[in-house]
Amino acid sequence: MSNLSAVSADEQKPAKPNPLFSDDSLLEITITAPITTLMRKRSNEEDLSGQLSYEDEDSAAVVLDVGIRARGRFRRDRDVCLFTPLRLNFKKGKTRETLFERTDKIKLVTHCRDKSQRYSQGVLREYLAYRILNTMTDKSFRVRLLQVTYVDSESKGGDRVNFGFLIEPDELLARRLGMKVLDIGGTGIDTLDARHANLTSVFQYLIGNTDFSPIRGAEGESCCHNHVLMGGETGDLLSVPYDFDMSGFVNAAYAVPNARFKIRSVRSRLYRGRCVNNNYLDNTLQAYRDRKQDIYQLLNDLEHLTNKTRKQLVRYVDAFYATLDDPKQFDSRLRKRCI
C-alpha cells in the first residue's frame, strides 16, 4: 500500500493525553528571541536560539530553551505577513513535567501583522475553525490558544503582544490515534476512512474552504494539500485537515478566491465532497445538527472576539445550517455538487 516509517509496536498504541492540549484556557507565554533577524531572514531551514517561558499552576516561572525558525509557504512571504508563522523546537529531555512534555517540534500560528485588529481577530477565527472540527471528531488536530509576548533580544523597542495558537504536532496526533504519519505522493479516495472523509468534507463546506485535497499534494509537495495522511497496521487511511486561513469563516485580509473554481468571494461556499461517499451524507448532516448548539457555544464563549467578529461568524454558521434544513438547497449545494 505505502511505505510506513519504522515505528515500534509500543509507539503505535494510543498515547496518554498531552497536558498542553488537555486544557482550553488561554495560555500566556513569553518568547524571547532575535525577532529582528528572524523576520528579516525568514529561514525555514535554520533555528535561532531563544527561550519560551510561562507560569505554571503554582505561579512559578517555567523557562525552556527553544530553537525558533520561520515556517510555511504563503504566510512566510513578507509581502503577505510582516510577522511570519513560527516553528518551535524544544530540546529533547528538557520538557519533562512541563506543559510541553513529549513535545519536540510544534507549529505556532501567529498574527501576521502587528497593531491590526482584523489580523488579531483572524487568529481567533482560525483557532475556532480547528475547535469546531474538534467538536465533530476526535480525529482532528487539537489546538491551544495563546497570548504571546514577543521580546526581541536584539532590540530595546517595545514588546509585541498578540494572540497565537499551537497546533498538535503530526506525530502526537498519530500516536494519540494509534497510527503513523505517511509520507507518500498521493492516494485514492477509496483508501480513506469514508465516514471521516465525508465529515471533514462537510466541515470544509461549513467554513467555506476550497484550499485543500485529502488525496494529493500541491505541486512539489507530498500528500496531501493541507491534510496529513495517516495509517495503521490495518484498515483505512485517515486524511486530517489543517490550515484554514483561506476559508470564508476566517476571511483573512490576504485571502483570495481559489483560481481553480468559479468563486466570486472567499466567503462563497463550494462543496468538494466525493460522490462515492454520498451514502454517508445524511448521517453526516445529522451529526452536524446534533452538534449545532456545541458549535454556537464555541462562538459565544470565546471572550476575546469582538462583537463584530462574533456576529459575522454566527451569521456565517447560520447560513450553513439554513442549507442543511432546506431539502432543495441541501440537494443542489451538497448532494448534487459532489465530485
N, C-alpha and C positions, 0 to 999 in steps of 0.2 A: 504493500500500500504506500508507505512512505518511510523515510529514514528517520527514526527517533533517536534523539541523543541518549547516550547511555545513562540510565538512572537506576539506582538500586531499588529493590522492592520496598524497602522502608520509606524511601523518599516518595514513592508513589501513593502511600497512604495519605488520606486527608490530614492536613496539618492542624495543629491547635490554632484557635483564633489569634490573630495578630493584635497586640494591645493598641497599636496605632489606629486601627480601623474598627475597633470594637466600641468606639465612642463617637457620637455625632456632634459633640460640643465643639465650639470654636477653640482651636489651639493657637496660642500666641507663641511665636518663636522669633528669634533674632538670628539673622545670618550676617556674619562679619567676613568680608572677603574683598579682594581687589576689584570692586564693581566696575570702576572706570575701564580697566584693562579687559575685563570680561565682556563688557558691552562694546568695546572697540574691536576686539579680535573676533568674538563670537565663534570661537573654535569649538567644534563638536568632537574633537579628537584629543584634546589636552585638558587635563584637570588643573585648576588653580586651587591652591590651598586656602582653606577657610575654616570657620567654626560655625556650628549651629548650637544654639542654646535655648532652653526653655525652663520653666519652673515645674517641678513635679507636684504631686498631690499634697505634699508637705511644705510647699512653697520653697523648696531647696533648689538651687540652681543646678541644672544639668548641662554640661558643656561637652560637645562632641566634635572632634576633628573630622573634617569632611572635605572631599575633593568636589569641586564645582566646575561644570562646563555648560556651555550653551547646547541646546538640543533642538530637534525639529527641523522642518524644511521651510514651509511658508512663513511661519511666525518668527523664524530666525532671521529673516530678511529685514535689514534695518529700515527699508522703505515701508515695511508693514508694521513692525513693532520696534519701538525705541528701546524697550526692555524685553530681552529675549526670554523664552522659556528655558528652564534650567534642569540639569540632571545632577542629583546629589549622590556622592559615592562615599559611603561610610567605611571606615577601616574594620576589617573582619576581626571579630572577637572583642571589639571595643564598645558594643552597644548592649551588652548583657544587662538585664534588669533596668532597661530604659524603654521608653515608648517605641524606640526604633530597633528593638530586639529582633533578630533574624532578618533585618533589613540590610541589603548590600547597596544596590543602586536603585534609585527611585526618582520618578519624574515629578517635577514641580511645575504646575501651571501658574503662570504669572499674569500680571495685569496689563502687559503690552505697552501701555503709555502712562506716564505719571500725570497726576493732577487732572484726571478726567473721570467724571462720574460715570459716563457711558462705558468706558473700558472697565472701571472698577465693578460696575453692576454686571458687565459681561462675564466676569469671573464667576459671580454668583449664579448667573443664568446657566452657565455650562456645568457648574457643580450640581445644580438642581437636575439637569438632564441625566447625569450619572445616577443621582439618587432616585429618580423616577424609575430607571431601569432596575436598580437595586430592589425597589418595591415590587417589581414584576417577577424578578427571578434572582436567585442567589448566584446564578451562573453569570456574573457580571463583575466588572471592576469596582471595588469599593474605593471610596474617596474620603479624605479628611480635610475639612475647611480650616484655613489658617488666616491669622492676621500676622503678616510678616513685617518685621522691622529690618530693613537692609542698611547695614553700617558699612560704608566704603572705607576700607583700611588705607586707601591711597588719597583720601580727600578729607578736608576739615569742614566740608559743606554739611548741610542738614541731612539727617537720616530720611530714607524713604519708608513710608508705612502704607501697606496696601493689602488687599485680600489676595489669597492664592489658595491652591489646594493640591494635595498629594494624591497620586494615583497608585493604587495597589500594584506592585511590580508583577510582571507576567508570571515569573516563577512562583511567587507566593500564591497567586490565583490558581495556577496549575496544581500546586501542592494541596491547596485547600479543597480542590475538586477531585484530587486523586488522579490527575492527568499529567501530561507532559506538553511543553510547548513544541510545536512542529516548525521546522524551517524548510519549507518546500516552495516550489514555484507556483503551485496552484492546485486546485482540487475540483471535484464535480459537486454540483448541488446535491446529488443523490448520496454523497458520503456524509453529509451533515445530519446532525440531530434535527429532524424535520420540525418537531414542535418548537424547539428553541429557535430555529431559523425563522419560523413563521412569527413567533412572538417578537423577535428583535426587528423583523421587517416592519411590523405594525408600529413598534416603538419608533423606528426611523420616520415613519409617516406621521406619527403624533408630533414629533419635534420638527418636522419639515426638513429632513436631511436627505440629500441625494449624493453626498460626497463619500461613498463607501462601496466596497464589494466584499462579500463574505467568502468568495471563492478564488479571487486572483488579486495580485498586487498591481499598483500603478506601474508605469514604465520605469524599469530599473529597480523595482522593489520585489522582494519575495512576498509570498502570500501572507496576509491579504490586505487590501487597501482599507486602512483604518479599522481593521479587525486583527485579532490574534487567534491563530488556529491552534487547537489543542486536541490531543487524542490520548486514549488509554490503551491498555493491552488488547482490549476487545471493544466492540461497539462502535457507534457513530462518532464522527468528529464534532468538535464544538468550535464555532467561529464567534468570538466575543467582540462586540464593537466598542470603539473608543473614539475620542476626538470629534466633538460635536460643534465646534465653533462656526462651521459653515451652515448651520441649521437656522431655520426661521425662528425657532424658540430662543436661541442665543442672539441672533440678529446682530452679529458683530459689525462694527463700523466698516471693516475692510472686506466683509463677505460680499461675494458677487454670485449671481445665479450660475448654476452648473452649465457650462457651454455645451455639454452633451445632450441637453434636454431643452425643450421649448418652454422655459420657465421665465416669467417676467420679473419675478422678485424672489429673493431668498426665503421670503415668508410664504411663498406658494408651495403647497404640498403636492407630491407626486409619489404614488405607491410603487415600490420596486420589489415587492414580494414575488416569490416564484409560484407559477401556476400549479406546479407539481405538488405544492403544499396547501392548495386551496381547501382541501378536505379538513384541514385543521383550523381554518379561518373562523368559523362560528365559535368554536371553543376558545380560541384566542381572544376574540372580541368580548366574549363573556367574561374572560379573566380580567380584561381592562375595565369592564363595567363593575366587576366585583371590587376592584382596587381604586375605583373612582374617588371615593372620599379620602383614601390614603394619599392619593396624588395631590388633591386640592389641599390637604392638610400640610403637605410639604411646602407648598407655595405660601400658605398663610402663616406658617410657623417660623419661617426664616426672617428673623427680625431685622437683618441688615439690608433687606430690599427696600428701595424707596417705594412710596405709594404708587408712583407712576409705573415703575417696573412691575410691581405685583399685579396691578390692573391689566397691564399688557399681557403678562403670562397667563393670567386667569382667562382672559378673552381668547387667547390662542388655544388653550386647552378646551375651552367651551366649544370652539368650532370643531375640534376633533370629536368630541362626544356628540355633537349635533349630527355629524355624519354617521356615527355609529347607530344613532337612534332613528335614522331615516332610511328605510329599506332601499329606496331608489338611489339615494346618494351613496349608500354603502356599496351597492352593486356597481354603480357607474364609476366610483372613485377608487374602489379597492378590488372587489372580486373580479371585475372585468378589465382592470388595468394591470393585472399581474403580468409578469414577463416570463 
